[in-house]
Amino acid sequence: MDLPALQQQLRDFVAARDWARYHTPKNLVMAMSVEMAELVEHFQWLTPEESVALAQVDAKRDLVEQEMADVLLYMLQLADVMNVDIEAAILRKMKLNAIKHPPKV
């Protein structure tokens, strides 16, 4: 996935609708949390087994995929607005996680 290209597409999408003035870090985080809550709704009250099986139900899976995309799109917009190289941040965090949580021996 070409994240910079996707961020440019998002910039163009936002500009075409004159939404940039609304896309402050605060508003993007709030919108992302709403989308995350919508994602959570698909799993709320399911057993662990039912949550795994949800991936096999095409109609449900499609709805979950849409919410996952919404969350990621807002995250990419937030990174863009805050001038964060999200790919570098992810790689750095994975290295920190590997130190914090070493493999079991």
C-alpha positions as CSV (number, residue, x, y, z in Angstrom):
1,M,0.0,0.0,0.0
2,D,1.4,3.4,-1.0
3,L,0.4,5.4,2.1
4,P,1.6,8.8,0.7
5,A,-0.4,8.3,-2.4
6,L,-3.5,7.4,-0.4
7,Q,-2.9,10.5,1.8
8,Q,-2.8,12.6,-1.4
9,Q,-6.1,11.0,-2.5
10,L,-7.6,11.9,0.9
11,R,-6.3,15.5,0.6
12,D,-7.8,15.8,-2.8
13,F,-11.1,14.3,-1.6
14,V,-11.2,16.8,1.4
15,A,-10.2,19.8,-0.8
16,A,-13.0,19.0,-3.3
17,R,-15.5,19.3,-0.6
18,D,-14.0,22.2,1.3
19,W,-13.7,20.1,4.5
20,A,-10.1,21.0,5.4
21,R,-11.3,23.6,7.9
22,Y,-13.1,20.8,9.8
23,H,-10.2,18.4,9.8
24,T,-8.3,19.6,12.8
25,P,-6.5,16.9,14.9
26,K,-9.2,17.1,17.6
27,N,-12.0,16.6,15.1
28,L,-10.2,13.8,13.3
29,V,-9.6,11.9,16.5
30,M,-13.2,12.4,17.6
31,A,-14.4,11.1,14.2
32,M,-12.1,8.2,14.4
33,S,-13.4,7.3,17.8
34,V,-16.9,7.3,16.5
35,E,-15.9,5.0,13.6
36,M,-14.1,2.7,16.1
37,A,-17.3,2.5,18.2
38,E,-19.2,1.6,15.0
39,L,-16.7,-1.2,14.4
40,V,-17.0,-2.4,18.0
41,E,-20.8,-2.6,17.6
42,H,-20.4,-5.5,15.2
43,F,-18.6,-7.5,17.8
44,Q,-20.4,-6.4,21.0
45,W,-22.0,-9.3,22.8
46,L,-20.5,-12.0,20.5
47,T,-18.7,-14.9,22.0
48,P,-15.1,-15.3,21.0
49,E,-16.1,-18.1,18.6
50,E,-18.9,-16.0,17.1
51,S,-16.5,-13.1,16.6
52,V,-14.1,-15.4,14.6
53,A,-17.0,-16.8,12.6
54,L,-18.2,-13.3,11.7
55,A,-15.5,-13.2,9.0
56,Q,-17.3,-16.0,7.2
57,V,-20.6,-14.1,6.8
58,D,-20.2,-12.0,3.7
59,A,-22.8,-9.3,4.6
60,K,-21.3,-8.9,8.1
61,R,-17.8,-9.0,6.9
62,D,-18.5,-6.2,4.3
63,L,-19.8,-4.0,7.1
64,V,-16.8,-4.7,9.3
65,E,-14.5,-4.0,6.4
66,Q,-16.1,-0.6,5.8
67,E,-15.7,0.4,9.4
68,M,-12.1,-0.8,9.5
69,A,-11.5,1.4,6.4
70,D,-13.1,4.4,8.0
71,V,-10.9,4.1,11.1
72,L,-7.7,3.8,9.0
73,L,-8.7,6.6,6.7
74,Y,-9.1,9.0,9.7
75,M,-5.8,7.8,11.1
76,L,-4.1,8.5,7.8
77,Q,-5.7,12.0,7.7
78,L,-4.6,12.6,11.3
79,A,-1.0,11.6,10.5
80,D,-1.1,13.9,7.4
81,V,-2.5,16.9,9.3
82,M,0.1,16.4,12.1
83,N,3.0,15.8,9.7
84,V,3.6,12.4,11.1
85,D,5.3,9.8,8.9
86,I,2.9,7.1,9.9
87,E,4.9,4.3,8.2
88,A,8.1,5.3,10.1
89,A,6.0,5.6,13.4
90,I,4.6,2.1,12.9
91,L,8.0,0.6,12.2
92,R,9.5,2.4,15.3
93,K,6.7,1.2,17.5
94,M,7.0,-2.4,16.3
95,K,10.7,-2.3,17.3
96,L,9.8,-0.9,20.7
97,N,7.1,-3.6,21.1
98,A,9.7,-6.3,20.2
99,I,11.9,-5.0,23.0
100,K,9.1,-4.7,25.5
101,H,7.6,-8.1,24.6
102,P,10.4,-10.5,23.6
103,P,9.6,-13.9,22.1
104,K,9.0,-16.8,24.4
105,V,11.9,-19.1,24.7
